[in-house]
Amino acid sequence: MVINPTYLAQRTRSSAGWNDARRRVLHSYRHWLRAAPEIQSMYTLSLPVSTIRTKVRQEFERHRYVNQLKTVDVLLFHSHQEFQETLNYWKQLSHVLKYFRTEEDPKARLPSNFINGFLEGRN
């Protein structure tokens, strides 16, 4: 397999306005959704494609109410960076699976004290 570092490369740019930012966010979101089956097969994930798409949706929804245009541009840059690294197979399986850990869930149960957390194997 030939490694092409410019595959999926884009120039970083700022959004001209909120309409442009919205269009770019939807474009990025659609790219992620369309790539879900490919991500599943590349990384041989034991998760169904619907679970991957749900996680992508959750990540986009997490930043839904950002109201600063420059922040949206930075989030779009990071989204495209993750997309490029994922599809170029520059990540290891653990990097992809970190999005599906229960520890990443803010509603996950935290240990009541240090000893319980230590015994459970949490850092």
PyMOL commands that place a pseudoatom at each C-alpha (Angstrom):
pseudoatom trace, name=CA, resn=MET, resi=1, chain=A, elem=C, hetatm=0, pos=[0.000, 0.000, 0.000]
pseudoatom trace, name=CA, resn=VAL, resi=2, chain=A, elem=C, hetatm=0, pos=[1.413, 3.343, -1.052]
pseudoatom trace, name=CA, resn=ILE, resi=3, chain=A, elem=C, hetatm=0, pos=[1.301, 6.051, 1.579]
pseudoatom trace, name=CA, resn=ASN, resi=4, chain=A, elem=C, hetatm=0, pos=[0.140, 9.358, 0.171]
pseudoatom trace, name=CA, resn=PRO, resi=5, chain=A, elem=C, hetatm=0, pos=[0.339, 12.022, 2.880]
pseudoatom trace, name=CA, resn=THR, resi=6, chain=A, elem=C, hetatm=0, pos=[-1.595, 14.519, 0.786]
pseudoatom trace, name=CA, resn=TYR, resi=7, chain=A, elem=C, hetatm=0, pos=[-4.638, 12.253, 0.504]
pseudoatom trace, name=CA, resn=LEU, resi=8, chain=A, elem=C, hetatm=0, pos=[-7.609, 14.216, 1.879]
pseudoatom trace, name=CA, resn=ALA, resi=9, chain=A, elem=C, hetatm=0, pos=[-5.391, 17.246, 2.549]
pseudoatom trace, name=CA, resn=GLN, resi=10, chain=A, elem=C, hetatm=0, pos=[-7.098, 20.612, 2.632]
pseudoatom trace, name=CA, resn=ARG, resi=11, chain=A, elem=C, hetatm=0, pos=[-5.898, 24.122, 3.187]
pseudoatom trace, name=CA, resn=THR, resi=12, chain=A, elem=C, hetatm=0, pos=[-6.896, 25.677, 6.468]
pseudoatom trace, name=CA, resn=ARG, resi=13, chain=A, elem=C, hetatm=0, pos=[-9.296, 28.546, 6.003]
pseudoatom trace, name=CA, resn=SER, resi=14, chain=A, elem=C, hetatm=0, pos=[-11.692, 30.680, 7.954]
pseudoatom trace, name=CA, resn=SER, resi=15, chain=A, elem=C, hetatm=0, pos=[-15.405, 30.737, 7.367]
pseudoatom trace, name=CA, resn=ALA, resi=16, chain=A, elem=C, hetatm=0, pos=[-16.749, 33.828, 5.625]
pseudoatom trace, name=CA, resn=GLY, resi=17, chain=A, elem=C, hetatm=0, pos=[-19.848, 33.879, 7.819]
pseudoatom trace, name=CA, resn=TRP, resi=18, chain=A, elem=C, hetatm=0, pos=[-22.296, 31.721, 9.690]
pseudoatom trace, name=CA, resn=ASN, resi=19, chain=A, elem=C, hetatm=0, pos=[-23.853, 30.350, 6.503]
pseudoatom trace, name=CA, resn=ASP, resi=20, chain=A, elem=C, hetatm=0, pos=[-20.447, 29.285, 5.230]
pseudoatom trace, name=CA, resn=ALA, resi=21, chain=A, elem=C, hetatm=0, pos=[-19.572, 27.717, 8.601]
pseudoatom trace, name=CA, resn=ARG, resi=22, chain=A, elem=C, hetatm=0, pos=[-22.864, 25.804, 8.652]
pseudoatom trace, name=CA, resn=ARG, resi=23, chain=A, elem=C, hetatm=0, pos=[-22.227, 24.504, 5.141]
pseudoatom trace, name=CA, resn=ARG, resi=24, chain=A, elem=C, hetatm=0, pos=[-18.713, 23.401, 6.092]
pseudoatom trace, name=CA, resn=VAL, resi=25, chain=A, elem=C, hetatm=0, pos=[-19.923, 21.653, 9.263]
pseudoatom trace, name=CA, resn=LEU, resi=26, chain=A, elem=C, hetatm=0, pos=[-22.606, 19.744, 7.348]
pseudoatom trace, name=CA, resn=HIS, resi=27, chain=A, elem=C, hetatm=0, pos=[-20.043, 18.815, 4.693]
pseudoatom trace, name=CA, resn=SER, resi=28, chain=A, elem=C, hetatm=0, pos=[-17.677, 17.475, 7.347]
pseudoatom trace, name=CA, resn=TYR, resi=29, chain=A, elem=C, hetatm=0, pos=[-20.484, 15.607, 9.102]
pseudoatom trace, name=CA, resn=ARG, resi=30, chain=A, elem=C, hetatm=0, pos=[-21.558, 13.924, 5.870]
pseudoatom trace, name=CA, resn=HIS, resi=31, chain=A, elem=C, hetatm=0, pos=[-17.977, 12.889, 5.126]
pseudoatom trace, name=CA, resn=TRP, resi=32, chain=A, elem=C, hetatm=0, pos=[-17.741, 11.206, 8.526]
pseudoatom trace, name=CA, resn=LEU, resi=33, chain=A, elem=C, hetatm=0, pos=[-21.059, 9.401, 8.066]
pseudoatom trace, name=CA, resn=ARG, resi=34, chain=A, elem=C, hetatm=0, pos=[-20.138, 8.158, 4.609]
pseudoatom trace, name=CA, resn=ALA, resi=35, chain=A, elem=C, hetatm=0, pos=[-16.756, 6.927, 5.837]
pseudoatom trace, name=CA, resn=ALA, resi=36, chain=A, elem=C, hetatm=0, pos=[-18.188, 4.890, 8.737]
pseudoatom trace, name=CA, resn=PRO, resi=37, chain=A, elem=C, hetatm=0, pos=[-18.320, 1.560, 6.814]
pseudoatom trace, name=CA, resn=GLU, resi=38, chain=A, elem=C, hetatm=0, pos=[-14.773, 2.098, 5.573]
pseudoatom trace, name=CA, resn=ILE, resi=39, chain=A, elem=C, hetatm=0, pos=[-13.546, 2.904, 9.084]
pseudoatom trace, name=CA, resn=GLN, resi=40, chain=A, elem=C, hetatm=0, pos=[-15.195, -0.244, 10.383]
pseudoatom trace, name=CA, resn=SER, resi=41, chain=A, elem=C, hetatm=0, pos=[-13.514, -2.430, 7.782]
pseudoatom trace, name=CA, resn=MET, resi=42, chain=A, elem=C, hetatm=0, pos=[-10.102, -0.726, 7.936]
pseudoatom trace, name=CA, resn=TYR, resi=43, chain=A, elem=C, hetatm=0, pos=[-9.767, -1.050, 11.691]
pseudoatom trace, name=CA, resn=THR, resi=44, chain=A, elem=C, hetatm=0, pos=[-11.709, -4.349, 11.860]
pseudoatom trace, name=CA, resn=LEU, resi=45, chain=A, elem=C, hetatm=0, pos=[-14.003, -2.958, 14.524]
pseudoatom trace, name=CA, resn=SER, resi=46, chain=A, elem=C, hetatm=0, pos=[-16.459, -5.323, 16.138]
pseudoatom trace, name=CA, resn=LEU, resi=47, chain=A, elem=C, hetatm=0, pos=[-18.939, -2.457, 16.333]
pseudoatom trace, name=CA, resn=PRO, resi=48, chain=A, elem=C, hetatm=0, pos=[-21.805, -2.063, 13.877]
pseudoatom trace, name=CA, resn=VAL, resi=49, chain=A, elem=C, hetatm=0, pos=[-21.707, 0.871, 11.469]
pseudoatom trace, name=CA, resn=SER, resi=50, chain=A, elem=C, hetatm=0, pos=[-24.735, 2.370, 13.210]
pseudoatom trace, name=CA, resn=THR, resi=51, chain=A, elem=C, hetatm=0, pos=[-22.766, 2.632, 16.466]
pseudoatom trace, name=CA, resn=ILE, resi=52, chain=A, elem=C, hetatm=0, pos=[-19.939, 4.450, 14.694]
pseudoatom trace, name=CA, resn=ARG, resi=53, chain=A, elem=C, hetatm=0, pos=[-22.391, 6.848, 13.100]
pseudoatom trace, name=CA, resn=THR, resi=54, chain=A, elem=C, hetatm=0, pos=[-24.094, 7.441, 16.444]
pseudoatom trace, name=CA, resn=LYS, resi=55, chain=A, elem=C, hetatm=0, pos=[-20.756, 8.299, 18.030]
pseudoatom trace, name=CA, resn=VAL, resi=56, chain=A, elem=C, hetatm=0, pos=[-19.968, 10.712, 15.180]
pseudoatom trace, name=CA, resn=ARG, resi=57, chain=A, elem=C, hetatm=0, pos=[-23.331, 12.364, 15.754]
pseudoatom trace, name=CA, resn=GLN, resi=58, chain=A, elem=C, hetatm=0, pos=[-22.653, 12.649, 19.501]
pseudoatom trace, name=CA, resn=GLU, resi=59, chain=A, elem=C, hetatm=0, pos=[-19.292, 14.296, 18.846]
pseudoatom trace, name=CA, resn=PHE, resi=60, chain=A, elem=C, hetatm=0, pos=[-20.869, 16.850, 16.515]
pseudoatom trace, name=CA, resn=GLU, resi=61, chain=A, elem=C, hetatm=0, pos=[-23.795, 17.442, 18.887]
pseudoatom trace, name=CA, resn=ARG, resi=62, chain=A, elem=C, hetatm=0, pos=[-21.375, 18.089, 21.733]
pseudoatom trace, name=CA, resn=HIS, resi=63, chain=A, elem=C, hetatm=0, pos=[-20.320, 21.316, 19.990]
pseudoatom trace, name=CA, resn=ARG, resi=64, chain=A, elem=C, hetatm=0, pos=[-23.709, 22.243, 18.575]
pseudoatom trace, name=CA, resn=TYR, resi=65, chain=A, elem=C, hetatm=0, pos=[-24.181, 25.482, 20.491]
pseudoatom trace, name=CA, resn=VAL, resi=66, chain=A, elem=C, hetatm=0, pos=[-20.763, 27.044, 19.930]
pseudoatom trace, name=CA, resn=ASN, resi=67, chain=A, elem=C, hetatm=0, pos=[-21.474, 30.681, 19.153]
pseudoatom trace, name=CA, resn=GLN, resi=68, chain=A, elem=C, hetatm=0, pos=[-18.069, 32.002, 18.123]
pseudoatom trace, name=CA, resn=LEU, resi=69, chain=A, elem=C, hetatm=0, pos=[-17.129, 31.728, 14.478]
pseudoatom trace, name=CA, resn=LYS, resi=70, chain=A, elem=C, hetatm=0, pos=[-13.401, 31.330, 15.138]
pseudoatom trace, name=CA, resn=THR, resi=71, chain=A, elem=C, hetatm=0, pos=[-14.085, 28.477, 17.536]
pseudoatom trace, name=CA, resn=VAL, resi=72, chain=A, elem=C, hetatm=0, pos=[-16.201, 26.749, 14.892]
pseudoatom trace, name=CA, resn=ASP, resi=73, chain=A, elem=C, hetatm=0, pos=[-13.305, 27.114, 12.445]
pseudoatom trace, name=CA, resn=VAL, resi=74, chain=A, elem=C, hetatm=0, pos=[-10.885, 25.505, 14.907]
pseudoatom trace, name=CA, resn=LEU, resi=75, chain=A, elem=C, hetatm=0, pos=[-13.330, 22.657, 15.562]
pseudoatom trace, name=CA, resn=LEU, resi=76, chain=A, elem=C, hetatm=0, pos=[-13.694, 22.130, 11.816]
pseudoatom trace, name=CA, resn=PHE, resi=77, chain=A, elem=C, hetatm=0, pos=[-9.920, 22.011, 11.461]
pseudoatom trace, name=CA, resn=HIS, resi=78, chain=A, elem=C, hetatm=0, pos=[-9.658, 19.403, 14.210]
pseudoatom trace, name=CA, resn=SER, resi=79, chain=A, elem=C, hetatm=0, pos=[-12.494, 17.397, 12.702]
pseudoatom trace, name=CA, resn=HIS, resi=80, chain=A, elem=C, hetatm=0, pos=[-10.820, 17.289, 9.318]
pseudoatom trace, name=CA, resn=GLN, resi=81, chain=A, elem=C, hetatm=0, pos=[-7.477, 16.458, 10.912]
pseudoatom trace, name=CA, resn=GLU, resi=82, chain=A, elem=C, hetatm=0, pos=[-9.026, 13.480, 12.720]
pseudoatom trace, name=CA, resn=PHE, resi=83, chain=A, elem=C, hetatm=0, pos=[-10.797, 12.442, 9.513]
pseudoatom trace, name=CA, resn=GLN, resi=84, chain=A, elem=C, hetatm=0, pos=[-7.577, 12.525, 7.500]
pseudoatom trace, name=CA, resn=GLU, resi=85, chain=A, elem=C, hetatm=0, pos=[-5.600, 10.647, 10.145]
pseudoatom trace, name=CA, resn=THR, resi=86, chain=A, elem=C, hetatm=0, pos=[-8.328, 8.013, 10.451]
pseudoatom trace, name=CA, resn=LEU, resi=87, chain=A, elem=C, hetatm=0, pos=[-8.766, 7.343, 6.746]
pseudoatom trace, name=CA, resn=ASN, resi=88, chain=A, elem=C, hetatm=0, pos=[-5.033, 7.409, 6.019]
pseudoatom trace, name=CA, resn=TYR, resi=89, chain=A, elem=C, hetatm=0, pos=[-4.645, 4.688, 8.649]
pseudoatom trace, name=CA, resn=TRP, resi=90, chain=A, elem=C, hetatm=0, pos=[-2.279, 6.830, 10.687]
pseudoatom trace, name=CA, resn=LYS, resi=91, chain=A, elem=C, hetatm=0, pos=[-4.051, 5.801, 13.885]
pseudoatom trace, name=CA, resn=GLN, resi=92, chain=A, elem=C, hetatm=0, pos=[-3.821, 2.592, 15.782]
pseudoatom trace, name=CA, resn=LEU, resi=93, chain=A, elem=C, hetatm=0, pos=[-6.848, 0.631, 16.881]
pseudoatom trace, name=CA, resn=SER, resi=94, chain=A, elem=C, hetatm=0, pos=[-6.577, 2.007, 20.412]
pseudoatom trace, name=CA, resn=HIS, resi=95, chain=A, elem=C, hetatm=0, pos=[-6.808, 5.576, 19.099]
pseudoatom trace, name=CA, resn=VAL, resi=96, chain=A, elem=C, hetatm=0, pos=[-10.069, 4.796, 17.348]
pseudoatom trace, name=CA, resn=LEU, resi=97, chain=A, elem=C, hetatm=0, pos=[-11.514, 2.774, 20.214]
pseudoatom trace, name=CA, resn=LYS, resi=98, chain=A, elem=C, hetatm=0, pos=[-10.876, 5.545, 22.737]
pseudoatom trace, name=CA, resn=TYR, resi=99, chain=A, elem=C, hetatm=0, pos=[-14.053, 7.212, 21.488]
pseudoatom trace, name=CA, resn=PHE, resi=100, chain=A, elem=C, hetatm=0, pos=[-16.090, 4.178, 22.510]
pseudoatom trace, name=CA, resn=ARG, resi=101, chain=A, elem=C, hetatm=0, pos=[-14.763, 3.704, 26.041]
pseudoatom trace, name=CA, resn=THR, resi=102, chain=A, elem=C, hetatm=0, pos=[-17.195, 4.158, 28.882]
pseudoatom trace, name=CA, resn=GLU, resi=103, chain=A, elem=C, hetatm=0, pos=[-14.612, 6.323, 30.652]
pseudoatom trace, name=CA, resn=GLU, resi=104, chain=A, elem=C, hetatm=0, pos=[-15.063, 8.908, 27.905]
pseudoatom trace, name=CA, resn=ASP, resi=105, chain=A, elem=C, hetatm=0, pos=[-18.758, 9.127, 28.742]
pseudoatom trace, name=CA, resn=PRO, resi=106, chain=A, elem=C, hetatm=0, pos=[-19.297, 12.083, 31.113]
pseudoatom trace, name=CA, resn=LYS, resi=107, chain=A, elem=C, hetatm=0, pos=[-22.144, 10.190, 32.758]
pseudoatom trace, name=CA, resn=ALA, resi=108, chain=A, elem=C, hetatm=0, pos=[-19.913, 7.231, 33.561]
pseudoatom trace, name=CA, resn=ARG, resi=109, chain=A, elem=C, hetatm=0, pos=[-19.741, 6.314, 37.224]
pseudoatom trace, name=CA, resn=LEU, resi=110, chain=A, elem=C, hetatm=0, pos=[-16.698, 7.643, 39.016]
pseudoatom trace, name=CA, resn=PRO, resi=111, chain=A, elem=C, hetatm=0, pos=[-15.199, 5.734, 41.935]
pseudoatom trace, name=CA, resn=SER, resi=112, chain=A, elem=C, hetatm=0, pos=[-16.217, 6.993, 45.361]
pseudoatom trace, name=CA, resn=ASN, resi=113, chain=A, elem=C, hetatm=0, pos=[-12.636, 7.144, 46.649]
pseudoatom trace, name=CA, resn=PHE, resi=114, chain=A, elem=C, hetatm=0, pos=[-9.053, 6.526, 45.587]
pseudoatom trace, name=CA, resn=ILE, resi=115, chain=A, elem=C, hetatm=0, pos=[-8.831, 2.929, 46.808]
pseudoatom trace, name=CA, resn=ASN, resi=116, chain=A, elem=C, hetatm=0, pos=[-11.968, 1.831, 44.931]
pseudoatom trace, name=CA, resn=GLY, resi=117, chain=A, elem=C, hetatm=0, pos=[-10.670, 3.507, 41.778]
pseudoatom trace, name=CA, resn=PHE, resi=118, chain=A, elem=C, hetatm=0, pos=[-7.282, 1.873, 42.227]
pseudoatom trace, name=CA, resn=LEU, resi=119, chain=A, elem=C, hetatm=0, pos=[-8.802, -1.558, 42.708]
pseudoatom trace, name=CA, resn=GLU, resi=120, chain=A, elem=C, hetatm=0, pos=[-10.978, -1.089, 39.617]
pseudoatom trace, name=CA, resn=GLY, resi=121, chain=A, elem=C, hetatm=0, pos=[-7.863, -0.256, 37.587]
pseudoatom trace, name=CA, resn=ARG, resi=122, chain=A, elem=C, hetatm=0, pos=[-8.720, 3.371, 36.934]
pseudoatom trace, name=CA, resn=ASN, resi=123, chain=A, elem=C, hetatm=0, pos=[-6.111, 6.081, 36.896]
for i in range(1, 123): cmd.bond("trace and resi %d" % i, "trace and resi %d" % (i + 1))
show_as sticks, trace
zoom trace
